[in-house]
Amino acid sequence: MKKEKFASYVGTRKKSIARAMIKEGKGVIRFNKKLLGNISPAMARMKIEEPLIISGDAWQKYDIDVSVFGGGVISQAEAARLAIAKALASKDPALKDEFLRYDRTLLVADVRQRETRKPNRGGNARGKIQKSYR
């Protein structure tokens, strides 16, 4: 029985958490059990593809399965992008410098969170109702 070796990497963005499992393979990328080419909207797919484009042909030696939950479409794409970039950088250390030169958020999580809503503000975190005294 053949034992598969894989490594798991985590990427987060806002409320989204992505887990990327990378193993030796033929270059198949899956996002929530769908092939990457079938992901819509196209903007989200392009965000996920960024680390693949920067790495050139290095990613075609690996199969990557990404499972994402929580958050919205774009934050899921950015979490997946971070997880994929971490996985590729761990397999090929030369890619780490390339990723950092292109965009630091490919390897370092953006920890900013949405600000909570305050009472009596009309549903906004900071917006107040305007008053006129004259």
N, CA, C and O atoms as CSV, one atom per row, in Angstrom:
chain,resi,resn,atom,element,x,y,z
A,1,MET,N,N,0.839,-1.181,0.000
A,1,MET,CA,C,0.000,0.000,0.000
A,1,MET,C,C,0.885,1.245,0.000
A,1,MET,O,O,1.808,1.364,0.806
A,2,LYS,N,N,0.591,2.168,-0.912
A,2,LYS,CA,C,1.389,3.368,-1.059
A,2,LYS,C,C,0.963,4.416,-0.038
A,2,LYS,O,O,-0.223,4.719,0.093
A,3,LYS,N,N,1.933,4.963,0.679
A,3,LYS,CA,C,1.637,5.980,1.674
A,3,LYS,C,C,1.902,7.354,1.057
A,3,LYS,O,O,3.012,7.641,0.608
A,4,GLU,N,N,0.852,8.212,1.039
A,4,GLU,CA,C,0.992,9.542,0.451
A,4,GLU,C,C,1.541,10.505,1.481
A,4,GLU,O,O,1.086,10.545,2.624
A,5,LYS,N,N,2.535,11.286,1.055
A,5,LYS,CA,C,3.097,12.315,1.924
A,5,LYS,C,C,2.517,13.651,1.504
A,5,LYS,O,O,2.550,14.012,0.328
A,6,PHE,N,N,1.991,14.373,2.459
A,6,PHE,CA,C,1.483,15.703,2.162
A,6,PHE,C,C,1.778,16.621,3.329
A,6,PHE,O,O,2.025,16.170,4.448
A,7,ALA,N,N,1.750,17.895,3.058
A,7,ALA,CA,C,1.942,18.907,4.087
A,7,ALA,C,C,0.744,19.843,4.052
A,7,ALA,O,O,0.159,20.078,2.995
A,8,SER,N,N,0.384,20.373,5.209
A,8,SER,CA,C,-0.784,21.236,5.319
A,8,SER,C,C,-0.361,22.631,5.768
A,8,SER,O,O,0.479,22.774,6.656
A,9,TYR,N,N,-0.949,23.668,5.146
A,9,TYR,CA,C,-0.641,25.058,5.470
A,9,TYR,C,C,-1.939,25.829,5.607
A,9,TYR,O,O,-2.920,25.544,4.920
A,10,VAL,N,N,-1.937,26.809,6.500
A,10,VAL,CA,C,-3.142,27.571,6.799
A,10,VAL,C,C,-2.958,29.026,6.391
A,10,VAL,O,O,-1.897,29.614,6.599
A,11,GLY,N,N,-4.011,29.598,5.803
A,11,GLY,CA,C,-4.039,31.016,5.481
A,11,GLY,C,C,-5.339,31.612,5.983
A,11,GLY,O,O,-6.391,30.981,5.877
A,12,THR,N,N,-5.284,32.822,6.531
A,12,THR,CA,C,-6.495,33.463,7.032
A,12,THR,C,C,-6.620,34.873,6.475
A,12,THR,O,O,-5.627,35.527,6.155
A,13,ARG,N,N,-7.852,35.317,6.369
A,13,ARG,CA,C,-8.151,36.698,5.983
A,13,ARG,C,C,-9.551,37.013,6.487
A,13,ARG,O,O,-10.515,36.344,6.116
A,14,LYS,N,N,-9.662,38.024,7.328
A,14,LYS,CA,C,-10.920,38.391,7.983
A,14,LYS,C,C,-11.510,37.157,8.656
A,14,LYS,O,O,-10.880,36.596,9.553
A,15,LYS,N,N,-12.693,36.720,8.255
A,15,LYS,CA,C,-13.316,35.553,8.898
A,15,LYS,C,C,-13.055,34.254,8.140
A,15,LYS,O,O,-13.548,33.203,8.548
A,16,SER,N,N,-12.296,34.298,7.053
A,16,SER,CA,C,-12.046,33.113,6.227
A,16,SER,C,C,-10.801,32.370,6.679
A,16,SER,O,O,-9.787,32.975,7.027
A,17,ILE,N,N,-10.897,31.051,6.667
A,17,ILE,CA,C,-9.757,30.197,6.990
A,17,ILE,C,C,-9.581,29.190,5.856
A,17,ILE,O,O,-10.520,28.479,5.499
A,18,ALA,N,N,-8.379,29.134,5.295
A,18,ALA,CA,C,-8.078,28.216,4.197
A,18,ALA,C,C,-7.000,27.241,4.640
A,18,ALA,O,O,-6.029,27.622,5.296
A,19,ARG,N,N,-7.183,25.983,4.275
A,19,ARG,CA,C,-6.176,24.958,4.537
A,19,ARG,C,C,-5.747,24.366,3.199
A,19,ARG,O,O,-6.570,23.843,2.448
A,20,ALA,N,N,-4.463,24.454,2.913
A,20,ALA,CA,C,-3.925,23.929,1.654
A,20,ALA,C,C,-3.111,22.679,1.951
A,20,ALA,O,O,-2.207,22.700,2.786
A,21,MET,N,N,-3.438,21.596,1.265
A,21,MET,CA,C,-2.689,20.352,1.387
A,21,MET,C,C,-1.916,20.178,0.087
A,21,MET,O,O,-2.501,20.134,-0.995
A,22,ILE,N,N,-0.591,20.081,0.206
A,22,ILE,CA,C,0.262,19.982,-0.973
A,22,ILE,C,C,0.981,18.643,-0.955
A,22,ILE,O,O,1.459,18.195,0.087
A,23,LYS,N,N,1.053,18.004,-2.134
A,23,LYS,CA,C,1.779,16.739,-2.273
A,23,LYS,C,C,2.321,16.647,-3.688
A,23,LYS,O,O,1.897,17.382,-4.579
A,24,GLU,N,N,3.249,15.749,-3.879
A,24,GLU,CA,C,3.809,15.532,-5.210
A,24,GLU,C,C,2.688,15.101,-6.146
A,24,GLU,O,O,1.819,14.316,-5.767
A,25,GLY,N,N,2.713,15.623,-7.380
A,25,GLY,CA,C,1.648,15.266,-8.304
A,25,GLY,C,C,1.862,15.825,-9.693
A,25,GLY,O,O,2.990,15.986,-10.157
A,26,LYS,N,N,0.733,16.121,-10.354
A,26,LYS,CA,C,0.764,16.527,-11.759
A,26,LYS,C,C,0.315,17.971,-11.981
A,26,LYS,O,O,0.090,18.372,-13.123
A,27,GLY,N,N,0.183,18.745,-10.931
A,27,GLY,CA,C,-0.197,20.147,-11.094
A,27,GLY,C,C,-1.690,20.401,-11.045
A,27,GLY,O,O,-2.180,21.336,-11.678
A,28,VAL,N,N,-2.420,19.585,-10.304
A,28,VAL,CA,C,-3.866,19.765,-10.177
A,28,VAL,C,C,-4.142,20.631,-8.949
A,28,VAL,O,O,-3.692,20.325,-7.845
A,29,ILE,N,N,-4.888,21.715,-9.160
A,29,ILE,CA,C,-5.238,22.618,-8.072
A,29,ILE,C,C,-6.747,22.525,-7.869
A,29,ILE,O,O,-7.515,22.750,-8.804
A,30,ARG,N,N,-7.173,22.195,-6.649
A,30,ARG,CA,C,-8.599,22.132,-6.330
A,30,ARG,C,C,-8.919,23.148,-5.242
A,30,ARG,O,O,-8.144,23.339,-4.304
A,31,PHE,N,N,-10.075,23.796,-5.382
A,31,PHE,CA,C,-10.554,24.781,-4.422
A,31,PHE,C,C,-11.931,24.312,-3.979
A,31,PHE,O,O,-12.878,24.333,-4.765
A,32,ASN,N,N,-12.047,23.888,-2.721
A,32,ASN,CA,C,-13.294,23.314,-2.205
A,32,ASN,C,C,-13.827,22.208,-3.119
A,32,ASN,O,O,-15.004,22.205,-3.478
A,33,LYS,N,N,-12.961,21.279,-3.487
A,33,LYS,CA,C,-13.247,20.106,-4.297
A,33,LYS,C,C,-13.619,20.413,-5.744
A,33,LYS,O,O,-14.058,19.519,-6.467
A,34,LYS,N,N,-13.449,21.670,-6.180
A,34,LYS,CA,C,-13.665,22.039,-7.574
A,34,LYS,C,C,-12.314,22.346,-8.193
A,34,LYS,O,O,-11.408,22.820,-7.508
A,35,LEU,N,N,-12.173,22.078,-9.487
A,35,LEU,CA,C,-10.952,22.466,-10.178
A,35,LEU,C,C,-10.877,23.987,-10.229
A,35,LEU,O,O,-11.898,24.667,-10.324
A,36,LEU,N,N,-9.675,24.503,-10.166
A,36,LEU,CA,C,-9.482,25.952,-10.092
A,36,LEU,C,C,-10.087,26.680,-11.289
A,36,LEU,O,O,-10.571,27.802,-11.136
A,37,GLY,N,N,-10.073,26.086,-12.451
A,37,GLY,CA,C,-10.634,26.719,-13.641
A,37,GLY,C,C,-12.136,26.928,-13.575
A,37,GLY,O,O,-12.676,27.746,-14.320
A,38,ASN,N,N,-12.824,26.204,-12.698
A,38,ASN,CA,C,-14.281,26.309,-12.588
A,38,ASN,C,C,-14.735,27.300,-11.526
A,38,ASN,O,O,-15.934,27.425,-11.278
A,39,ILE,N,N,-13.807,28.002,-10.899
A,39,ILE,CA,C,-14.154,28.930,-9.823
A,39,ILE,C,C,-14.667,30.233,-10.421
A,39,ILE,O,O,-14.076,30.777,-11.354
A,40,SER,N,N,-15.774,30.725,-9.874
A,40,SER,CA,C,-16.257,32.043,-10.256
A,40,SER,C,C,-16.587,32.795,-8.976
A,40,SER,O,O,-16.934,32.160,-7.981
A,41,PRO,N,N,-16.497,34.087,-8.957
A,41,PRO,CA,C,-16.219,35.017,-10.046
A,41,PRO,C,C,-14.747,34.984,-10.473
A,41,PRO,O,O,-13.882,34.485,-9.753
A,42,ALA,N,N,-14.498,35.519,-11.639
A,42,ALA,CA,C,-13.155,35.482,-12.217
A,42,ALA,C,C,-12.147,36.246,-11.362
A,42,ALA,O,O,-10.975,35.872,-11.299
A,43,MET,N,N,-12.597,37.312,-10.706
A,43,MET,CA,C,-11.688,38.103,-9.857
A,43,MET,C,C,-11.135,37.252,-8.721
A,43,MET,O,O,-9.951,37.339,-8.396
A,44,ALA,N,N,-11.985,36.433,-8.119
A,44,ALA,CA,C,-11.540,35.545,-7.039
A,44,ALA,C,C,-10.556,34.512,-7.578
A,44,ALA,O,O,-9.552,34.213,-6.931
A,45,ARG,N,N,-10.840,33.966,-8.761
A,45,ARG,CA,C,-9.939,32.977,-9.368
A,45,ARG,C,C,-8.576,33.593,-9.652
A,45,ARG,O,O,-7.548,32.952,-9.433
A,46,MET,N,N,-8.559,34.837,-10.138
A,46,MET,CA,C,-7.280,35.498,-10.437
A,46,MET,C,C,-6.466,35.733,-9.167
A,46,MET,O,O,-5.240,35.619,-9.188
A,47,LYS,N,N,-7.137,36.062,-8.060
A,47,LYS,CA,C,-6.421,36.236,-6.792
A,47,LYS,C,C,-5.781,34.928,-6.355
A,47,LYS,O,O,-4.646,34.919,-5.878
A,48,ILE,N,N,-6.505,33.819,-6.514
A,48,ILE,CA,C,-5.984,32.504,-6.127
A,48,ILE,C,C,-4.805,32.112,-7.020
A,48,ILE,O,O,-3.875,31.450,-6.560
A,49,GLU,N,N,-4.840,32.514,-8.280
A,49,GLU,CA,C,-3.793,32.135,-9.242
A,49,GLU,C,C,-2.509,32.951,-9.100
A,49,GLU,O,O,-1.485,32.563,-9.662
A,50,GLU,N,N,-2.530,34.065,-8.371
A,50,GLU,CA,C,-1.344,34.923,-8.272
A,50,GLU,C,C,-0.081,34.183,-7.855
A,50,GLU,O,O,0.932,34.315,-8.543
A,51,PRO,N,N,-0.079,33.403,-6.758
A,51,PRO,CA,C,1.167,32.716,-6.404
A,51,PRO,C,C,1.600,31.681,-7.445
A,51,PRO,O,O,2.789,31.391,-7.580
A,52,LEU,N,N,0.635,31.128,-8.177
A,52,LEU,CA,C,0.973,30.152,-9.214
A,52,LEU,C,C,1.678,30.836,-10.378
A,52,LEU,O,O,2.637,30.298,-10.933
A,53,ILE,N,N,1.206,32.014,-10.744
A,53,ILE,CA,C,1.806,32.754,-11.858
A,53,ILE,C,C,3.221,33.212,-11.491
A,53,ILE,O,O,4.140,33.113,-12.304
A,54,ILE,N,N,3.389,33.710,-10.269
A,54,ILE,CA,C,4.702,34.204,-9.836
A,54,ILE,C,C,5.719,33.071,-9.764
A,54,ILE,O,O,6.894,33.270,-10.073
A,55,SER,N,N,5.275,31.882,-9.359
A,55,SER,CA,C,6.203,30.763,-9.202
A,55,SER,C,C,6.635,30.160,-10.536
A,55,SER,O,O,7.536,29.322,-10.567
A,56,GLY,N,N,6.013,30.569,-11.627
A,56,GLY,CA,C,6.370,30.016,-12.939
A,56,GLY,C,C,5.846,28.597,-13.075
A,56,GLY,O,O,4.663,28.339,-12.853
A,57,ASP,N,N,6.736,27.671,-13.443
A,57,ASP,CA,C,6.330,26.276,-13.611
A,57,ASP,C,C,6.594,25.435,-12.370
A,57,ASP,O,O,6.363,24.226,-12.395
A,58,ALA,N,N,7.065,26.032,-11.299
A,58,ALA,CA,C,7.409,25.266,-10.094
A,58,ALA,C,C,6.204,24.567,-9.486
A,58,ALA,O,O,6.355,23.495,-8.900
A,59,TRP,N,N,5.016,25.140,-9.606
A,59,TRP,CA,C,3.822,24.566,-8.982
A,59,TRP,C,C,3.316,23.329,-9.713
A,59,TRP,O,O,2.520,22.571,-9.156
A,60,GLN,N,N,3.762,23.109,-10.953
A,60,GLN,CA,C,3.234,21.993,-11.742
A,60,GLN,C,C,3.752,20.631,-11.293
A,60,GLN,O,O,3.341,19.602,-11.829
A,61,LYS,N,N,4.658,20.620,-10.305
A,61,LYS,CA,C,5.132,19.347,-9.744
A,61,LYS,C,C,4.273,18.888,-8.578
A,61,LYS,O,O,4.486,17.799,-8.043
A,62,TYR,N,N,3.297,19.712,-8.173
A,62,TYR,CA,C,2.528,19.431,-6.957
A,62,TYR,C,C,1.026,19.470,-7.227
A,62,TYR,O,O,0.547,20.195,-8.099
A,63,ASP,N,N,0.304,18.669,-6.454
A,63,ASP,CA,C,-1.152,18.767,-6.404
A,63,ASP,C,C,-1.495,19.521,-5.129
A,63,ASP,O,O,-0.962,19.225,-4.060
A,64,ILE,N,N,-2.388,20.497,-5.246
A,64,ILE,CA,C,-2.765,21.302,-4.090
A,64,ILE,C,C,-4.277,21.258,-3.937
A,64,ILE,O,O,-5.016,21.589,-4.864
A,65,ASP,N,N,-4.729,20.847,-2.761
A,65,ASP,CA,C,-6.148,20.853,-2.424
A,65,ASP,C,C,-6.370,21.910,-1.359
A,65,ASP,O,O,-5.767,21.856,-0.287
A,66,VAL,N,N,-7.238,22.875,-1.654
A,66,VAL,CA,C,-7.516,23.964,-0.724
A,66,VAL,C,C,-8.961,23.845,-0.264
A,66,VAL,O,O,-9.871,23.763,-1.089
A,67,SER,N,N,-9.176,23.835,1.043
A,67,SER,CA,C,-10.536,23.877,1.575
A,67,SER,C,C,-10.675,25.151,2.397
A,67,SER,O,O,-9.851,25.444,3.264
A,68,VAL,N,N,-11.732,25.899,2.107
A,68,VAL,CA,C,-11.934,27.208,2.709
A,68,VAL,C,C,-13.327,27.275,3.299
A,68,VAL,O,O,-14.275,26.743,2.721
A,69,PHE,N,N,-13.459,27.928,4.451
A,69,PHE,CA,C,-14.783,28.173,5.011
A,69,PHE,C,C,-14.793,29.522,5.711
A,69,PHE,O,O,-13.748,30.041,6.103
A,70,GLY,N,N,-15.981,30.080,5.863
A,70,GLY,CA,C,-16.156,31.358,6.541
A,70,GLY,C,C,-15.898,32.529,5.622
A,70,GLY,O,O,-15.210,32.400,4.610
A,71,GLY,N,N,-16.457,33.683,5.981
A,71,GLY,CA,C,-16.183,34.911,5.258
A,71,GLY,C,C,-16.874,34.998,3.917
A,71,GLY,O,O,-17.751,34.194,3.601
A,72,GLY,N,N,-16.472,35.981,3.132
A,72,GLY,CA,C,-17.045,36.213,1.816
A,72,GLY,C,C,-16.169,35.642,0.718
A,72,GLY,O,O,-15.141,35.019,0.985
A,73,VAL,N,N,-16.585,35.859,-0.511
A,73,VAL,CA,C,-15.919,35.268,-1.671
A,73,VAL,C,C,-14.478,35.761,-1.798
A,73,VAL,O,O,-13.563,34.955,-1.963
A,74,ILE,N,N,-14.269,37.078,-1.720
A,74,ILE,CA,C,-12.936,37.629,-1.917
A,74,ILE,C,C,-12.020,37.308,-0.733
A,74,ILE,O,O,-10.839,37.025,-0.929
A,75,SER,N,N,-12.550,37.349,0.492
A,75,SER,CA,C,-11.685,37.015,1.630
A,75,SER,C,C,-11.319,35.533,1.610
A,75,SER,O,O,-10.235,35.161,2.061
A,76,GLN,N,N,-12.209,34.680,1.094
A,76,GLN,CA,C,-11.857,33.270,0.924
A,76,GLN,C,C,-10.749,33.122,-0.112
A,76,GLN,O,O,-9.830,32.323,0.069
A,77,ALA,N,N,-10.832,33.884,-1.189
A,77,ALA,CA,C,-9.806,33.824,-2.228
A,77,ALA,C,C,-8.463,34.297,-1.681
A,77,ALA,O,O,-7.427,33.706,-1.988
A,78,GLU,N,N,-8.470,35.355,-0.877
A,78,GLU,CA,C,-7.220,35.865,-0.321
A,78,GLU,C,C,-6.637,34.911,0.715
A,78,GLU,O,O,-5.417,34.797,0.827
A,79,ALA,N,N,-7.488,34.226,1.475
A,79,ALA,CA,C,-6.996,33.223,2.419
A,79,ALA,C,C,-6.379,32.044,1.672
A,79,ALA,O,O,-5.336,31.529,2.074
A,80,ALA,N,N,-7.020,31.619,0.590
A,80,ALA,CA,C,-6.493,30.516,-0.218
A,80,ALA,C,C,-5.171,30.909,-0.867
A,80,ALA,O,O,-4.247,30.098,-0.944
A,81,ARG,N,N,-5.081,32.142,-1.330
A,81,ARG,CA,C,-3.857,32.662,-1.934
A,81,ARG,C,C,-2.698,32.596,-0.953
A,81,ARG,O,O,-1.588,32.206,-1.315
A,82,LEU,N,N,-2.961,32.980,0.288
A,82,LEU,CA,C,-1.938,32.940,1.333
A,82,LEU,C,C,-1.511,31.502,1.628
A,82,LEU,O,O,-0.318,31.226,1.755
A,83,ALA,N,N,-2.472,30.585,1.738
A,83,ALA,CA,C,-2.153,29.184,2.037
A,83,ALA,C,C,-1.347,28.546,0.905
A,83,ALA,O,O,-0.390,27.814,1.160
A,84,ILE,N,N,-1.729,28.819,-0.337
A,84,ILE,CA,C,-1.012,28.256,-1.494
A,84,ILE,C,C,0.413,28.796,-1.547
A,84,ILE,O,O,1.356,28.041,-1.784
A,85,ALA,N,N,0.571,30.101,-1.328
A,85,ALA,CA,C,1.910,30.700,-1.369
A,85,ALA,C,C,2.802,30.138,-0.268
A,85,ALA,O,O,3.982,29.881,-0.503
A,86,LYS,N,N,2.253,29.944,0.935
A,86,LYS,CA,C,3.041,29.350,2.022
A,86,LYS,C,C,3.471,27.935,1.663
A,86,LYS,O,O,4.609,27.541,1.920
A,87,ALA,N,N,2.558,27.173,1.069
A,87,ALA,CA,C,2.871,25.792,0.700
A,87,ALA,C,C,3.975,25.741,-0.353
A,87,ALA,O,O,4.913,24.953,-0.234
A,88,LEU,N,N,3.864,26.581,-1.381
A,88,LEU,CA,C,4.888,26.584,-2.438
A,88,LEU,C,C,6.229,27.086,-1.922
A,88,LEU,O,O,7.278,26.575,-2.317
A,89,ALA,N,N,6.202,28.085,-1.038
A,89,ALA,CA,C,7.456,28.623,-0.489
A,89,ALA,C,C,8.158,27.595,0.388
A,89,ALA,O,O,9.386,27.581,0.469
A,90,SER,N,N,7.382,26.732,1.048
A,90,SER,CA,C,8.015,25.710,1.886
A,90,SER,C,C,8.675,24.627,1.038
A,90,SER,O,O,9.688,24.053,1.437
A,91,LYS,N,N,8.103,24.349,-0.127
A,91,LYS,CA,C,8.677,23.328,-1.016
A,91,LYS,C,C,9.882,23.859,-1.794
A,91,LYS,O,O,10.810,23.108,-2.091
A,92,ASP,N,N,9.866,25.147,-2.122
A,92,ASP,CA,C,10.949,25.756,-2.889
A,92,ASP,C,C,11.340,27.075,-2.219
A,92,ASP,O,O,10.701,28.097,-2.467
A,93,PRO,N,N,12.377,27.074,-1.375
A,93,PRO,CA,C,12.746,28.284,-0.622
A,93,PRO,C,C,13.101,29.496,-1.489
A,93,PRO,O,O,13.018,30.629,-1.013
A,94,ALA,N,N,13.489,29.287,-2.735
A,94,ALA,CA,C,13.806,30.413,-3.604
A,94,ALA,C,C,12.565,31.243,-3.919
A,94,ALA,O,O,12.670,32.432,-4.222
A,95,LEU,N,N,11.398,30.621,-3.848
A,95,LEU,CA,C,10.155,31.341,-4.136
A,95,LEU,C,C,9.798,32.331,-3.035
A,95,LEU,O,O,9.059,33.286,-3.276
A,96,LYS,N,N,10.313,32.114,-1.839
A,96,LYS,CA,C,9.967,32.987,-0.715
A,96,LYS,C,C,10.356,34.431,-1.013
A,96,LYS,O,O,9.570,35.348,-0.775
A,97,ASP,N,N,11.562,34.637,-1.531
A,97,ASP,CA,C,12.010,35.994,-1.871
A,97,ASP,C,C,11.180,36.597,-2.996
A,97,ASP,O,O,10.870,37.788,-2.979
A,98,GLU,N,N,10.819,35.765,-3.976
A,98,GLU,CA,C,9.978,36.243,-5.079
A,98,GLU,C,C,8.629,36.725,-4.558
A,98,GLU,O,O,8.155,37.795,-4.939
A,99,PHE,N,N,8.016,35.932,-3.686
A,99,PHE,CA,C,6.712,36.292,-3.140
A,99,PHE,C,C,6.794,37.570,-2.313
A,99,PHE,O,O,5.933,38.442,-2.429
A,100,LEU,N,N,7.819,37.683,-1.483
A,100,LEU,CA,C,7.955,38.875,-0.641
A,100,LEU,C,C,8.221,40.120,-1.483
A,100,LEU,O,O,7.756,41.209,-1.145
A,101,ARG,N,N,8.956,39.968,-2.561
A,101,ARG,CA,C,9.237,41.097,-3.443
A,101,ARG,C,C,7.963,41.551,-4.160
A,101,ARG,O,O,7.754,42.747,-4.360
A,102,TYR,N,N,7.119,40.602,-4.544
A,102,TYR,CA,C,5.890,40.943,-5.266
A,102,TYR,C,C,4.857,41.566,-4.327
A,102,TYR,O,O,4.361,42.662,-4.587
A,103,ASP,N,N,4.532,40.866,-3.234
A,103,ASP,CA,C,3.513,41.345,-2.302
A,103,ASP,C,C,3.695,40.615,-0.981
A,103,ASP,O,O,3.637,39.387,-0.925
A,104,ARG,N,N,3.912,41.373,0.070
A,104,ARG,CA,C,4.184,40.779,1.380
A,104,ARG,C,C,3.015,39.942,1.888
A,104,ARG,O,O,3.224,38.981,2.629
A,105,THR,N,N,1.785,40.290,1.504
A,105,THR,CA,C,0.623,39.543,1.996
A,105,THR,C,C,0.494,38.157,1.375
A,105,THR,O,O,-0.423,37.410,1.720
A,106,LEU,N,N,1.404,37.801,0.459
A,106,LEU,CA,C,1.414,36.427,-0.036
A,106,LEU,C,C,1.931,35.462,1.026
A,106,LEU,O,O,1.563,34.287,1.021
A,107,LEU,N,N,2.777,35.939,1.934
A,107,LEU,CA,C,3.338,35.061,2.956
A,107,LEU,C,C,3.003,35.481,4.386
A,107,LEU,O,O,3.131,34.680,5.312
A,108,VAL,N,N,2.579,36.720,4.572
A,108,VAL,CA,C,2.267,37.221,5.913
A,108,VAL,C,C,0.793,37.595,5.938
A,108,VAL,O,O,0.326,38.350,5.085
A,109,ALA,N,N,0.060,37.068,6.914
A,109,ALA,CA,C,-1.378,37.305,6.987
A,109,ALA,C,C,-1.687,38.763,7.327
A,109,ALA,O,O,-0.990,39.392,8.124
A,110,ASP,N,N,-2.733,39.280,6.715
A,110,ASP,CA,C,-3.244,40.615,7.019
A,110,ASP,C,C,-4.215,40.441,8.191
A,110,ASP,O,O,-5.291,39.868,8.021
A,111,VAL,N,N,-3.851,40.921,9.353
A,111,VAL,CA,C,-4.605,40.614,10.572
A,111,VAL,C,C,-5.749,41.585,10.848
A,111,VAL,O,O,-6.430,41.459,11.865
A,112,ARG,N,N,-5.971,42.550,9.960
A,112,ARG,CA,C,-7.046,43.505,10.204
A,112,ARG,C,C,-8.396,42.797,10.212
A,112,ARG,O,O,-8.646,41.893,9.415
A,113,GLN,N,N,-9.262,43.226,11.130
A,113,GLN,CA,C,-10.600,42.670,11.246
A,113,GLN,C,C,-11.621,43.781,11.094
A,113,GLN,O,O,-11.297,44.958,11.245
A,114,ARG,N,N,-12.831,43.412,10.801
A,114,ARG,CA,C,-13.930,44.349,10.682
A,114,ARG,C,C,-14.248,44.911,12.061
A,114,ARG,O,O,-14.260,44.172,13.046
A,115,GLU,N,N,-14.507,46.211,12.137
A,115,GLU,CA,C,-14.835,46.827,13.420
A,115,GLU,C,C,-16.284,46.526,13.783
A,115,GLU,O,O,-17.165,46.577,12.925
A,116,THR,N,N,-16.532,46.215,15.043
A,116,THR,CA,C,-17.887,45.866,15.465
A,116,THR,C,C,-18.791,47.093,15.461
A,116,THR,O,O,-18.337,48.223,15.642
A,117,ARG,N,N,-20.068,46.845,15.252
A,117,ARG,CA,C,-21.044,47.933,15.223
A,117,ARG,C,C,-21.328,48.413,16.639
A,117,ARG,O,O,-21.320,47.635,17.594
A,118,LYS,N,N,-21.580,49.714,16.751
A,118,LYS,CA,C,-21.875,50.305,18.052
A,118,LYS,C,C,-23.373,50.598,18.143
A,118,LYS,O,O,-24.025,50.779,17.115
A,119,PRO,N,N,-23.922,50.647,19.344
A,119,PRO,CA,C,-25.352,50.931,19.478
A,119,PRO,C,C,-25.677,52.378,19.110
A,119,PRO,O,O,-24.852,53.277,19.271
A,120,ASN,N,N,-26.888,52.578,18.618
A,120,ASN,CA,C,-27.416,53.899,18.263
A,120,ASN,C,C,-26.582,54.605,17.196
A,120,ASN,O,O,-26.459,55.830,17.221
A,121,ARG,N,N,-26.020,53.866,16.282
A,121,ARG,CA,C,-25.223,54.463,15.213
A,121,ARG,C,C,-25.810,54.163,13.836
A,121,ARG,O,O,-25.155,54.415,12.825
A,122,GLY,N,N,-26.998,53.643,13.777
A,122,GLY,CA,C,-27.628,53.370,12.483
A,122,GLY,C,C,-26.987,52.227,11.727
A,122,GLY,O,O,-27.006,52.222,10.496
A,123,GLY,N,N,-26.424,51.265,12.421
A,123,GLY,CA,C,-25.838,50.099,11.768
A,123,GLY,C,C,-24.397,50.261,11.352
A,123,GLY,O,O,-23.819,49.331,10.788
A,124,ASN,N,N,-23.791,51.411,11.611
A,124,ASN,CA,C,-22.392,51.629,11.250
A,124,ASN,C,C,-21.506,51.571,12.485
A,124,ASN,O,O,-21.988,51.715,13.609
A,125,ALA,N,N,-20.237,51.364,12.281
A,125,ALA,CA,C,-19.315,51.306,13.403
A,125,ALA,C,C,-19.025,52.692,13.961
A,125,ALA,O,O,-18.944,52.871,15.176
A,126,ARG,N,N,-18.867,53.677,13.075
A,126,ARG,CA,C,-18.479,55.018,13.524
A,126,ARG,C,C,-19.439,56.116,13.088
A,126,ARG,O,O,-19.427,57.205,13.662
A,127,GLY,N,N,-20.271,55.851,12.082
A,127,GLY,CA,C,-21.155,56.887,11.556
A,127,GLY,C,C,-22.186,57.326,12.583
A,127,GLY,O,O,-22.746,56.505,13.310
A,128,LYS,N,N,-22.425,58.613,12.633
A,128,LYS,CA,C,-23.402,59.153,13.571
A,128,LYS,C,C,-24.502,59.861,12.788
A,128,LYS,O,O,-24.296,60.269,11.645
A,129,ILE,N,N,-25.652,60.001,13.399
A,129,ILE,CA,C,-26.744,60.732,12.776
A,129,ILE,C,C,-26.442,62.216,12.863
A,129,ILE,O,O,-26.105,62.716,13.937
A,130,GLN,N,N,-26.556,62.922,11.761
A,130,GLN,CA,C,-26.255,64.354,11.764
A,130,GLN,C,C,-27.366,65.139,12.439
A,130,GLN,O,O,-28.544,64.798,12.331
A,131,LYS,N,N,-26.969,66.201,13.140
A,131,LYS,CA,C,-27.946,67.060,13.806
A,131,LYS,C,C,-27.737,68.484,13.310
A,131,LYS,O,O,-26.615,68.902,13.023
A,132,SER,N,N,-28.820,69.206,13.218
A,132,SER,CA,C,-28.730,70.612,12.859
A,132,SER,C,C,-29.468,71.406,13.935
A,132,SER,O,O,-30.638,71.144,14.213
A,133,TYR,N,N,-28.795,72.357,14.526
A,133,TYR,CA,C,-29.394,73.133,15.617
A,133,TYR,C,C,-29.974,74.441,15.119
A,133,TYR,O,O,-30.726,75.077,15.858
A,134,ARG,N,N,-29.672,74.872,13.925
A,134,ARG,CA,C,-30.155,76.166,13.456
A,134,ARG,C,C,-30.939,76.023,12.197
A,134,ARG,O,O,-31.425,77.017,11.656
